[in-house]
Amino acid sequence: MKTLLIVYHSRTGGTAQMAATAAEAAGAEAEVRTRLLPAAAAAPEDVLAAEGYLFAAPENLAALAGLMKEFFDRCYYPVLGRIEGRPYASLICAGTDGRNAAAQIARIATGWRLRPVAEPFILRNGAQTPEAILAPKRLTPAELAPCAELGGALAAGLAAGIF
């Protein structure tokens, strides 16, 4: 059985909903074990034990959220040279952009020699004021649908040996 590791960080709930939706869809694939871990709890051993990855994070201040970056900082060198060619994709929750956080994940994944299997999905919620940025997020089924599609596709690809 192959394992899909979904690592996420979420401060206001948007990214957590995105990651959970992807995990639920991936869980429908009987031949793939899906692990959903907060970035603070994910360790190099978790990365090594998985055959595919979905990284989900908010963009904060035009950059990858700090706790997600800290996950990559902790895990980068212990797994370097040991996970080449494995598939990955990313989910970003952002106010109006999200491209920089996606680019940062892509750059780290390139260093690990991971293989991107989908374009990053960036959910832009339009939050611009401090109140809107800090408010708990409640995403709609339409906003979450691409997350389910991506999680399901990653798991199906792993199960079929495509990735």
KATABEL-V420079 format. One record per pair of residues at least 24 apart in sequence whose C-alpha atoms are under 10 Angstrom apart, sorted by the first residue. I is the first residue (numbers start at 1). GAP is how many residues later the second one is. If there is no record, write none. Layout:
# KATABEL-V420079
i=I gap=GAP
i=I gap=GAP
This chain:
# KATABEL-V420079
i=1 gap=29
i=1 gap=30
i=1 gap=31
i=1 gap=32
i=1 gap=50
i=1 gap=157
i=1 gap=158
i=2 gap=29
i=2 gap=30
i=2 gap=31
i=2 gap=32
i=2 gap=47
i=2 gap=48
i=2 gap=49
i=2 gap=50
i=2 gap=153
i=2 gap=156
i=2 gap=157
i=2 gap=159
i=3 gap=28
i=3 gap=29
i=3 gap=30
i=3 gap=31
i=3 gap=32
i=3 gap=43
i=3 gap=44
i=3 gap=46
i=3 gap=47
i=3 gap=48
i=3 gap=49
i=3 gap=50
i=3 gap=152
i=3 gap=155
i=3 gap=156
i=4 gap=28
i=4 gap=29
i=4 gap=30
i=4 gap=31
i=4 gap=32
i=4 gap=43
i=4 gap=45
i=4 gap=46
i=4 gap=47
i=4 gap=48
i=4 gap=49
i=4 gap=50
i=4 gap=83
i=4 gap=84
i=4 gap=147
i=4 gap=150
i=4 gap=151
i=4 gap=154
i=4 gap=155
i=5 gap=28
i=5 gap=29
i=5 gap=30
i=5 gap=31
i=5 gap=32
i=5 gap=37
i=5 gap=41
i=5 gap=42
i=5 gap=43
i=5 gap=44
i=5 gap=45
i=5 gap=46
i=5 gap=47
i=5 gap=48
i=5 gap=49
i=5 gap=50
i=5 gap=83
i=6 gap=28
i=6 gap=29
i=6 gap=30
i=6 gap=31
i=6 gap=32
i=6 gap=33
i=6 gap=36
i=6 gap=41
i=6 gap=44
i=6 gap=46
i=6 gap=47
i=6 gap=48
i=6 gap=49
i=6 gap=50
i=6 gap=82
i=6 gap=83
i=6 gap=84
i=6 gap=145
i=7 gap=28
i=7 gap=29
i=7 gap=30
i=7 gap=31
i=7 gap=32
i=7 gap=33
i=7 gap=34
i=7 gap=35
i=7 gap=36
i=7 gap=39
i=7 gap=40
i=7 gap=46
i=7 gap=47
i=7 gap=48
i=7 gap=49
i=7 gap=50
i=7 gap=61
i=7 gap=64
i=7 gap=83
i=8 gap=28
i=8 gap=29
i=8 gap=30
i=8 gap=31
i=8 gap=32
i=8 gap=33
i=8 gap=34
i=8 gap=46
i=8 gap=47
i=8 gap=48
i=8 gap=49
i=8 gap=50
i=8 gap=59
i=8 gap=60
i=8 gap=63
i=8 gap=82
i=8 gap=83
i=8 gap=84
i=9 gap=28
i=9 gap=29
i=9 gap=30
i=9 gap=31
i=9 gap=46
i=9 gap=47
i=9 gap=48
i=9 gap=49
i=9 gap=55
i=9 gap=56
i=9 gap=57
i=9 gap=58
i=9 gap=59
i=9 gap=60
i=9 gap=62
i=10 gap=28
i=10 gap=29
i=10 gap=46
i=10 gap=47
i=10 gap=48
i=10 gap=49
i=10 gap=55
i=10 gap=57
i=10 gap=58
i=10 gap=83
i=11 gap=46
i=11 gap=47
i=11 gap=49
i=11 gap=54
i=11 gap=56
i=11 gap=123
i=11 gap=124
i=11 gap=125
i=11 gap=126
i=12 gap=46
i=12 gap=121
i=12 gap=122
i=12 gap=123
i=12 gap=124
i=12 gap=125
i=12 gap=126
i=13 gap=45
i=13 gap=80
i=13 gap=121
i=13 gap=122
i=13 gap=123
i=13 gap=124
i=13 gap=125
i=13 gap=126
i=14 gap=43
i=14 gap=44
i=14 gap=78
i=14 gap=79
i=14 gap=80
i=14 gap=109
i=14 gap=111
i=14 gap=121
i=14 gap=122
i=14 gap=123
i=14 gap=124
i=14 gap=125
i=14 gap=130
i=15 gap=41
i=15 gap=42
i=15 gap=43
i=15 gap=44
i=15 gap=76
i=15 gap=77
i=15 gap=78
i=15 gap=79
i=15 gap=108
i=15 gap=122
i=15 gap=124
i=16 gap=40
i=16 gap=41
i=16 gap=42
i=16 gap=77
i=16 gap=121
i=17 gap=39
i=17 gap=76
i=17 gap=120
i=17 gap=121
i=17 gap=122
i=17 gap=123
i=17 gap=127
i=17 gap=130
i=18 gap=38
i=18 gap=39
i=18 gap=73
i=18 gap=74
i=18 gap=75
i=18 gap=105
i=18 gap=121
i=18 gap=125
i=18 gap=126
i=18 gap=127
i=18 gap=128
i=18 gap=129
i=18 gap=130
i=18 gap=133
i=19 gap=35
i=19 gap=36
i=19 gap=37
i=19 gap=38
i=19 gap=71
i=19 gap=72
i=19 gap=73
i=19 gap=125
i=19 gap=128
i=19 gap=129
i=19 gap=132
i=20 gap=36
i=20 gap=124
i=20 gap=127
i=20 gap=128
i=20 gap=131
i=21 gap=120
i=21 gap=123
i=21 gap=124
i=21 gap=125
i=21 gap=126
i=21 gap=127
i=21 gap=128
i=21 gap=129
i=21 gap=130
i=21 gap=131
i=22 gap=32
i=22 gap=34
i=22 gap=69
i=22 gap=122
i=22 gap=123
i=22 gap=124
i=22 gap=125
i=22 gap=126
i=22 gap=127
i=22 gap=128
i=22 gap=129
i=22 gap=130
i=22 gap=131
i=22 gap=132
i=22 gap=133
i=23 gap=31
i=23 gap=124
i=23 gap=125
i=23 gap=127
i=23 gap=128
i=23 gap=129
i=23 gap=132
i=24 gap=123
i=24 gap=124
i=24 gap=127
i=24 gap=128
i=25 gap=120
i=25 gap=122
i=25 gap=123
i=25 gap=124
i=25 gap=125
i=25 gap=126
i=25 gap=127
i=25 gap=128
i=25 gap=129
i=25 gap=130
i=25 gap=131
i=26 gap=122
i=26 gap=123
i=26 gap=124
i=26 gap=125
i=26 gap=126
i=26 gap=127
i=26 gap=128
i=26 gap=129
i=26 gap=130
i=27 gap=124
i=27 gap=125
i=27 gap=128
i=27 gap=129
i=28 gap=123
i=28 gap=124
i=28 gap=127
i=28 gap=128
i=29 gap=122
i=29 gap=123
i=29 gap=124
i=29 gap=125
i=29 gap=126
i=29 gap=127
i=29 gap=128
i=29 gap=129
i=29 gap=130
i=30 gap=125
i=30 gap=126
i=30 gap=129
i=31 gap=124
i=31 gap=125
i=31 gap=127
i=31 gap=128
i=31 gap=129
i=32 gap=122
i=32 gap=123
i=32 gap=124
i=32 gap=125
i=32 gap=126
i=32 gap=127
i=32 gap=128
i=33 gap=122
i=33 gap=126
i=34 gap=117
i=34 gap=121
i=38 gap=29
i=38 gap=30
i=38 gap=33
i=39 gap=27
i=39 gap=28
i=39 gap=29
i=39 gap=30
i=39 gap=31
i=39 gap=32
i=39 gap=33
i=40 gap=27
i=40 gap=28
i=40 gap=30
i=40 gap=31
i=40 gap=34
i=41 gap=30
i=42 gap=26
i=42 gap=29
i=42 gap=30
i=42 gap=32
i=42 gap=33
i=43 gap=28
i=43 gap=29
i=43 gap=31
i=43 gap=32
i=43 gap=35
i=43 gap=36
i=44 gap=27
i=44 gap=28
i=44 gap=30
i=44 gap=31
i=44 gap=32
i=44 gap=33
i=44 gap=34
i=44 gap=35
i=44 gap=36
i=45 gap=30
i=45 gap=33
i=45 gap=34
i=46 gap=29
i=46 gap=33
i=47 gap=28
i=47 gap=29
i=47 gap=31
i=47 gap=32
i=47 gap=35
i=47 gap=36
i=48 gap=27
i=48 gap=30
i=48 gap=31
i=48 gap=32
i=48 gap=34
i=48 gap=35
i=49 gap=34
i=50 gap=33
i=50 gap=36
i=51 gap=32
i=51 gap=34
i=51 gap=35
i=51 gap=36
i=51 gap=37
i=51 gap=107
i=51 gap=112
i=52 gap=31
i=52 gap=33
i=52 gap=34
i=52 gap=35
i=52 gap=36
i=52 gap=37
i=52 gap=62
i=52 gap=63
i=52 gap=65
i=52 gap=102
i=52 gap=103
i=52 gap=105
i=52 gap=106
i=52 gap=111
i=53 gap=33
i=53 gap=34
i=53 gap=35
i=53 gap=36
i=53 gap=37
i=53 gap=61
i=53 gap=62
i=53 gap=63
i=53 gap=98
i=53 gap=101
i=53 gap=102
i=54 gap=33
i=54 gap=34
i=54 gap=35
i=54 gap=36
i=54 gap=37
i=54 gap=66
i=54 gap=96
i=54 gap=97
i=54 gap=100
i=55 gap=33
i=55 gap=34
i=55 gap=35
i=55 gap=36
i=55 gap=37
i=55 gap=47
i=55 gap=50
i=55 gap=54
i=55 gap=65
i=56 gap=33
i=56 gap=34
i=56 gap=35
i=56 gap=36
i=56 gap=37
i=56 gap=45
i=56 gap=46
i=56 gap=49
i=56 gap=64
i=56 gap=65
i=56 gap=66
i=56 gap=91
i=57 gap=33
i=57 gap=34
i=57 gap=35
i=57 gap=36
i=57 gap=37
i=57 gap=41
i=57 gap=44
i=57 gap=45
i=57 gap=48
i=57 gap=65
i=58 gap=33
i=58 gap=34
i=58 gap=35
i=58 gap=36
i=58 gap=37
i=58 gap=40
i=58 gap=43
i=58 gap=44
i=58 gap=64
i=58 gap=65
i=59 gap=33
i=59 gap=34
i=59 gap=35
i=59 gap=36
i=59 gap=37
i=59 gap=38
i=59 gap=39
i=59 gap=40
i=59 gap=41
i=59 gap=42
i=59 gap=43
i=59 gap=63
i=59 gap=65
i=60 gap=33
i=60 gap=34
i=60 gap=35
i=60 gap=38
i=60 gap=40
i=60 gap=41
i=60 gap=73
i=61 gap=33
i=61 gap=34
i=61 gap=37
i=61 gap=39
i=61 gap=40
i=62 gap=32
i=62 gap=33
i=62 gap=34
i=62 gap=35
i=62 gap=36
i=62 gap=37
i=62 gap=38
i=62 gap=39
i=63 gap=31
i=63 gap=35
i=63 gap=36
i=63 gap=37
i=63 gap=38
i=63 gap=39
i=63 gap=40
i=63 gap=41
i=64 gap=28
i=64 gap=30
i=64 gap=34
i=64 gap=35
i=64 gap=36
i=64 gap=37
i=64 gap=38
i=64 gap=39
i=64 gap=40
i=64 gap=41
i=65 gap=27
i=65 gap=36
i=68 gap=37
i=69 gap=32
i=69 gap=35
i=69 gap=36
i=69 gap=39
i=72 gap=33
i=72 gap=36
i=72 gap=37
i=73 gap=35
i=76 gap=32
i=76 gap=33
i=76 gap=35
i=76 gap=36
i=77 gap=35
i=79 gap=33
i=80 gap=31
i=80 gap=32
i=80 gap=33
i=81 gap=30
i=81 gap=31
i=81 gap=32
i=82 gap=30
i=82 gap=31
i=83 gap=29
i=83 gap=30
i=83 gap=31
i=84 gap=25
i=84 gap=26
i=84 gap=27
i=84 gap=28
i=84 gap=29
i=84 gap=30
i=84 gap=31
i=85 gap=25
i=85 gap=27
i=85 gap=28
i=85 gap=29
i=85 gap=30
i=85 gap=31
i=85 gap=78
i=86 gap=26
i=86 gap=27
i=86 gap=28
i=86 gap=29
i=86 gap=30
i=86 gap=31
i=86 gap=72
i=86 gap=77
i=87 gap=26
i=87 gap=27
i=87 gap=28
i=87 gap=29
i=87 gap=30
i=87 gap=31
i=87 gap=67
i=87 gap=70
i=87 gap=71
i=87 gap=75
i=87 gap=76
i=88 gap=26
i=88 gap=27
i=88 gap=28
i=88 gap=29
i=88 gap=30
i=88 gap=31
i=88 gap=32
i=88 gap=66
i=88 gap=75
i=89 gap=25
i=89 gap=26
i=89 gap=27
i=89 gap=28
i=89 gap=29
i=89 gap=30
i=89 gap=31
i=89 gap=32
i=89 gap=61
i=89 gap=62
i=89 gap=65
i=90 gap=26
i=90 gap=27
i=90 gap=28
i=90 gap=29
i=90 gap=30
i=90 gap=31
i=90 gap=32
i=90 gap=57
i=90 gap=60
i=90 gap=61
i=91 gap=28
i=91 gap=29
i=91 gap=30
i=91 gap=31
i=91 gap=32
i=91 gap=55
i=91 gap=56
i=91 gap=59
i=92 gap=28
i=92 gap=29
i=92 gap=30
i=92 gap=31
i=92 gap=32
i=93 gap=28
i=93 gap=29
i=93 gap=30
i=93 gap=31
i=93 gap=32
i=94 gap=28
i=94 gap=29
i=94 gap=30
i=94 gap=31
i=94 gap=32
i=94 gap=33
i=94 gap=39
i=95 gap=27
i=95 gap=28
i=95 gap=29
i=95 gap=30
i=95 gap=31
i=95 gap=32
i=95 gap=33
i=95 gap=34
i=95 gap=37
i=95 gap=38
i=96 gap=26
i=96 gap=27
i=96 gap=28
i=96 gap=29
i=96 gap=30
i=96 gap=31
i=96 gap=32
i=97 gap=25
i=97 gap=26
i=97 gap=27
i=97 gap=28
i=97 gap=29
i=98 gap=24
i=98 gap=25
i=98 gap=26
i=115 gap=48
i=116 gap=47
i=117 gap=33
i=117 gap=36
i=117 gap=37
i=117 gap=40
i=117 gap=46
i=118 gap=32
i=118 gap=35
i=118 gap=36
i=119 gap=31
i=120 gap=30
i=121 gap=25
i=121 gap=26
i=121 gap=29
i=122 gap=24
i=122 gap=25
i=123 gap=24
